[in-house]
């Protein structure tokens, strides 16, 4: 048995063993040929140095894969908080728990959103339209649902992504990118981002045209962006909030776009709820 001399600062004792490991092969003339590897005695244990090296490399690979999955889970979890664009920063604290119900309609709509949220957790896919009076809490409920979904199964692989985007703010940022070449908020950026997230809120649909009672139609530019996004989201959940009636939606947008927004929809309608923001004005 041959003994290997190691530096004095290494305590491990290694000797060659008389046996060979025949688990390793190489390709020769299109065939696998066994290449025997002499075993070693390391601290009294007979091992194949190549098997030991491969086991260590596999363990290291598993550690790195675990780190990558954790980072990917964190990135997907943070999509809601880092990539969302809101017009009202107070929405960022919205939850189902802090949604105040001041009339029966609000209580019914809150319970509906909670029920739909549970269905999404179970794998259901459909769209939601929160529609009706401004200031009723439509955006609050939409963001609250995303918060609930984002915190569900945080360790799942892959983690489902959530995103909240004010349509008006998105269009403004895209137009700004035309003259600001350093801006990342291009049409391609938003189209790709909105097309691929699992749960998307399009907030205040119709506000990008101005006042909702003007009878304006959305520009071809806006419709092209929204159509591209919705066309790519046929198998994903889209939640839209709007002050527009169904008739106004069809007047403002192309029928093909509206039909995609209304694909397999559930409606959460606010008819009786008063504008909470107007009630806070002291006059």
N, C-alpha and C positions, 0 to 999 in steps of 0.2 A: 504494500500500500504506500503510495508516494505521498509525502507530506508537503504542503505549500507553506512557504515562509511568508508571513505577513508583517507589516510594520509593527513596531512595539506598541503603538497607541491603539491597535485593533485587538480586541480580546477574543474575537471569534477564531476558533480552530477549524481549519479545513484540510481534509485529506481526500485523496482520490480513492474510490472504491473499485473493487474488481469487477463489478457488474455494470451492465449497460442498459440504458433506456432505449427501446425500439419503437417509441410512439411518434417519432419525427421522421418526415419524409421530404424528398425533393423530387422535382419533375425531371425525367430524363427520357428522351425519345418518346414523349407523350405518355409516359407511365410514371406512377408514384413509386419511388425507390426509397426503402428504409435507410435512414442514416443514423446508426447507433450513436448515442451520446453517453460517454462514461459518467456514471454517477459519482457523487461526492458525499463525504461524511462531514456535515456541518454541525458543529456542537453536538456530536453524537447521533445525529439523524442522517440516514441515507436518503439523498435527494438527487433528482435530475436537475442540474443547473438551468437547463433550457426550460423545463416545465415550471421551475420556480420563477424564472424571469417572466414567462408568459402569464403566470398567475398574478404576479405583481403588476404587470402592465394592464391586465384585465381589471384588477381592483382599482387602479388609478383611473382607467377609462370610466368605470362605474361612478367614481367620485366626481369626475369632470362632467359626466352626463347628468348627475343629480344637481350639480351646481347650475348647469345650463338650464335645466327644467325649472329650477327655482327662480332664476333670473327671468326666464320667459314668462312664468306665471306672474311675477311681479310687474313685468312690462305690460302684460295684458290687463292686469288688475288696475294699473295706473292709467290706462287709456282714458277712462272716464274723467279722471282728475287733471290729466296733462294735455289732453287733446280736445276736450269739449270747449265750445264757445257759447257763452251765455250773454244775454243783453242785460240781465239783472243779477248781480252777484249774490243777492240774498237767496237765490234759488239753490246755491251750493250747499246750504244747510238743510234742505228740504228732506223730510222723511214722512212716512205714513203717520208716525206717532205725533209729530208736531203740526199736522194739518188740522186746523180748527174747523169744526162743523157748526155752522150757525143756523142751518136750516135743514129740513129733511132731505132735500135734494143732494146736498153736500155729503150727508151721511151715506146715502144710497150709492153715490158715485165713488166715495172712498172704499166702501166694501166691494164694489165692482172691480176696482183697480187691484185690490188685495187678492181677489179671487182669480183675476186674470194672471197676476204675478205668480200664483201657485201653479197655474196651468203651464206657464212658461217654464218653471222649474222642472216640471214633469216631462218637458219636451215638446209641448204643443207649439205650433207656429201659426200665427195669424196677426193681422194688423189691428191697431186701435186708433180711433179718431176721437180726440177730446175736443168737443165743439160747443160753441155758444158764447155767452156773455163774457166780455173782457173783465179781468180782475177777479174771476171766480175761483182761481187756484188750479187752472188746467196745467200750467207749467210746473207748479209745485208737485202735483200728483205724478206727472210724467217723470220728473227727476227723482222723486221718492221711489218710484218703481225701479229705476236704474240702480239706485243705491242698494235696494233690497236684492236685486239680481246680481249685482257686482260682488256682494258679500256672501252670496250663496256658493257653496262648494269651492272655497278659495284654493283648495289643494287639488282640484280637478285638473286633469291633463287631457286636452288643452283647456285652459281657462277661457270661458266665454267672455267676449269683450262688449263693453257698453259705451255709448257715446251720446252726448246731448249737444245739438247744434241749433243755434238761432239762425233761421234761414236768412234773415235780413243782415245779420253780422257776417255770415259766410259770404254773401254776395258782395258786401262792402270790402272784405279782405281780398277777394279774388280780383275785383276791379282795381284795388290799390296795387296789386302785384304787377299790373300792366306797366306802371311807371316806376315801381320799386323792384329792381332786378334782384335785390338781396332778400326779398320776401320769399318764404317757403310756401306761402298760402296761395298757390296757383290753382287753376281749375283742375289740373291733373291731380294735385295733392288732395283736394277735397273729394273729388270723384272717387279716387282710389280708397281713401279713408272711409268714406260713408258707404261705399259699396261692400266693404269687407267686414265691418263690425257685425257682431251677432245681434245686438239690440241697439236700435237707433231711434232717437227722438228728433224729429224735425219740428222745431218750436216756432210758433207764431207764423204758420204758413199763410202767405198772402200779405204779410206786413211789408214785404220787400217792394210792393207796388205803391205804397203810400196808404192813405186813408182807405178803410175797407168799404166805404160807401161811395167811392168815386166811379165805380163801374169800369175801372181800368183792367186791361188784360196784362198778364205777365209778359215780359219781353221774350223774344225767341231765345235770347241768351240764357235767361233764367230757366225757361222751360227745357232747354237742351240739357242743362246741368242736372235738373231734377229728374228728367226722364232717364238719363244715363244711369243715375244712381238707382232709381226704382226698378229699372229693367234688370239690374244686377242683383236685386234684393228679393227676387221672387220666392226664395226658400228661406228668407230671414224675417225677423220681426221688425216692423217699422211702426212707431208710435208718433202720430202727428197731433199737434195742437193748433187750433185755428179759431178765429172769431167769425169765419165765413160760414154761411149757410151752404147746404148742398148745391143749391142753384147757383150761388155765387162762385163756388169752386169750379163748376163746369163753365161758367162765363169767363173766369179768369185764366183757366188752364186748359190745355188740349185734352180732349176726351181720353186719349190713350194714357196720358199721364194720370188723370184722375182715376181711371179704371184700375191702375196699378196701386194707387194709394188706397183705394177702396177694396182691394182684393181680400176676400175672406175677412171682412171687418167686424169689429165690435165697437159700438158707439157709446161714448160717455158724454151725455148731453147736459148742458147747463142752460136752463130757461128761466128759472126763478131766482137763482143766486145773484145777489147784488155785487157790484164792483167794490171789493174791499178797499182798494186804493182810493176811490172817490169818497168813501165814507170817512177816511182819515183826514180829509181836507176840512179845516175849521171854518166853514161858512154855511 
